[in-house]
Every structure is written in structure tokens, then in C-alpha cells.
Amino acid sequence: MSTITAMPSRLLEQAVQDRRYLHENPELSGVEYETCNYIRSRLESLDIEILDYNAPSVVGFIKGTMGGRTIALRADIDALPINEEGNKSYISKKAGVAHVCGHDGHTAILLAVAEWLSKNRGEVGPNVMLIFQSAEEITPSGADSLVKQGVLQNVDAIFGIHLWQGLAKGKIGLSHGPMMASTDDVEIMIKGSGGHGSMPHETVDPVYIATHVIQALQSIISRKLNPLTPGVISIGKVEAGTTYNIIPSSVKLSGTVRGLTYESVEMLRDNIKQLTEGICTSFGAKGEVGYIIGTPPLVNDTEQSQFVEEVICKYFGNEIFELVEPVMGGEDFAYYLLNKPGAFIFVGMGGEKSAYPHHHPQFDIDEEVMPNAIELFIQLVKNF
């Protein structure tokens, strides 16, 4: 049972209003300037110091009564380039842009936390950094940018939440260790020599070679990667040729590469390059591997994730906590965890209200779980 008895209904109503305003007025990654101004205005009205970091990210700071240690809380603020579908009263007003991942909810939640902390400063022991982060959905990452600007320099631990459709409503959970995967992209160009389909012996057929490469890439997963460590190599796009009876001179393969540990990700990168170049050379072709590094694996610090579990069980109940299995989706909160201890947390909302998966045109969050997320952040601060 919650120990927060001083959370007025007006605060929760304001959180819903904030969320719906943000939902109606989404902005794409890196250009969330109206959202940035909205957040700044709210923080300034609460007499919260705003630190000097590059817009459109916004970073607020509340000095604690005990000073010394600093806890950071993060919300992502960007939307996606998707046309929203459905008949909700607060549907996106911007064609082709929509909050269909939950970042509008995350922002509204952290604004509510900011207001509660501001008005209850006597109960706030540690310093609190409030990170409203731009550009979670793209590379280059907004989290990586803030880390390079030094946002974590004086931070002792950082925590983030994700309203999660894949976890049942009412549950709150996380993994102790690897929780979300890396998100790298790979582009493979296979260069041979083309010719007429009736005379294949006079060509170096890159289409045929590509079939060997695609098959062989899966041997990295099955024979190079520790079977206890998940990994994915998926080729989703093949570009070749202009007509049915001409063997082209080149083939382009595009795919995604994902792993749950830093070591496995490095191994996957090295082996894709080595295997591709070796196969192409053996057939007299040339293989070129372009590797686009995305976000690293998200690995929770076990000490801090255990702290989160203790807080959830103490204030919400043992039955609310769920130890979640890692997922192969990515999240740029991973950059913070590369540099400081912390934990990323799923707040479950799967059910009738939130029936569609993240990034679906009809995705919607269940606003009834927002109070749990607000309370969780507050309790993490009070117990840190």
C-alpha cells in the first residue's frame, strides 16, 4: 500500500492534461522545441532550476535537504513519424507525427514528479536531476548527446521508466542485468560481374553469392554466440537487378543486428565482416560491410535494480513486482547506464485500453497506470 498520502487529485488530473496536450502536439526527434518550451515553462513556474544543456532537451535540478548524493530521473519527449489512427478525442493534430510509444506519458509523469518534489522539498533528501531528453527514437541519440555534454558528471545513479504494453496492467518490473538489446544496422554490398542469365559461367553472380552470405550469417548466431546469450541477425531487405533474365553486377543486403551484452555485440560485428568478406572472396567477388552502430545494450546495474525491486515490493506489494525477461527492442537509456549505475523499469499497462503494441498507429497508453509511475519515481527519490 502506498505511503504517499499527500498526492492531491489535482496533481494527477494535471498529469493527464499534460499528457493529452503533448499527445495532440507531437514533435519529431531533435526538433521538439515547442515541447521543450512547454516543459521549461512548467519547471520555471515551480521554481525549479534549469541547467544549461542544449535544447530541445531540458534538465531541471532540485537541491536536496541532505545534499551530497544526486539521483537522476529521465523521461524521453519525442514522437514518431507515423500517422495516428483511431477516434480518441486527443488524437494528434499533426499529420504524419504521433506519440505512439508512450513518451507523452513519460514526460507528463516526470512533470508531475517535479511538481510534487518542488512542493515537498522538506521530504527530498538527495539532489534530484530531472532529465527531459530529446531524440530517443533516432541515431544520433539524445541520451548520448547529453552524456557527452556532461549531464551525468555529478550523478550517483539514474533511473528511467517505460509505460510498457507488453507487461500486464498493474505490474511493475525490470531485469537484474541485461534488459534491452543493442540496435545496430548492417549494409552489405556484394560486387560481382553481371551478364545474361543464359550464360552464368561468364559472370560472378552476386545474387547466388548473397544466398550463401544470408545463410552463413545465421551460423554466427548458432555456432559463434554463446547459446545462453540471445542475439539476432535479420536481413530484411535485398536489392538486386532490374529484370528477370539479367544477372546484376551487385546486390545490397540490409538488416538489423541485436545483442544483449557488450561482448556479444562486438563479436557479432567482427564475425559479420569476416564471414562476408571471406565468402565473397571465395567466389571471386568483393564484399563490403557497412556497419551503423546504434544504441548499446541496456544493462541494469544489479545493485540499483535490487534497490528498485525493494521499493516496489515495500510500497506497492510483492505481488506487483515482476522479474521481466529481456526484450530485443532497443532504448537509448543504455547510454546513461554505460556511464553510471542505475536501472530502467517497465510500468505495465497491457490490457483492453492499451491493446496495440508500441509504434502501432492505434497505440495508446492506459492513463490509469500513470499514478503508479509517478509514485514509483517519488519513492525512489525518498528512499535513495
RARA-V759118 format. One record per helix or strand. SS is the DSSP state (h for helix, s for strand). FROM is the first residue (numbers start at 0). TO is the last residue. If there is no record, write none. Layout:
# RARA-V759118
SS/FROM/TO ; SS/FROM/TO
This chain:
# RARA-V759118
h/8/23 ; s/27/27 ; h/32/44 ; s/48/49 ; s/57/61 ; s/69/75 ; s/78/79 ; s/97/97 ; h/102/118 ; h/120/122 ; s/126/132 ; h/141/147 ; s/156/167 ; s/171/173 ; s/177/179 ; s/183/190 ; s/192/192 ; s/194/195 ; h/196/201 ; s/203/203 ; h/205/223 ; s/230/239 ; s/245/246 ; s/249/258 ; h/261/281 ; s/285/291 ; s/297/298 ; h/301/314 ; s/320/322 ; s/326/326 ; h/333/338 ; s/341/349 ; h/366/382
